[in-house]
């Protein structure tokens, strides 16, 4: 797949199934991720891979977050939250480990992690897989961060669900960019 094709054809998956990327594919995916723009060469990205039995533990973590943050919830709601961990055979948590003590603004470090997440999605597509990028309240919860080995100051920029696209290939409608452009300082 040509790079421009991946950029123009990328769409979030609706349903993901096995197989997930194997170790060789993951190596290429992560090698692509670390090519993200990185002002100051800080390498602020961290990638937490969740698969196999880890998905059930992750589902429990999501359910516990809902229990803590929403007070009274039904068992059905908690079960629905647990099932989010089974949206795909592989989950990659992308985090920004930001260092406020350096001259590079924290926002740039966080944006770098977001660019790394996008590179993961493009690399997965180029290798014949697909992904969906989710966040939600759990991504901003300190207890969830701690359970994943992150600190309060760190930012989860996304839970990337990765696998084989189970939905029918479809042509996404073309997105017009024309009305998003503004020329400045030019006498057009």
Secondary structure, 3 states (H helix, E strand, C coil): CCHHHHHHHCCCCCCEECCCCCHHHHHHHHHHHCCCCCHHHCCCEEEEEEECCHHHHHHHHHHHHHHHHHCCCCHHHHHHHHHHHHCCCEEEEEEECCCCCCCCCHHHHHHHHHHHHHHHHHHHHHCCCEEEEECCHHHHCHHHHHHCCCCCCCEEEEEEEEEEECCCCCCCCCCCCHHHCCCCCCCC
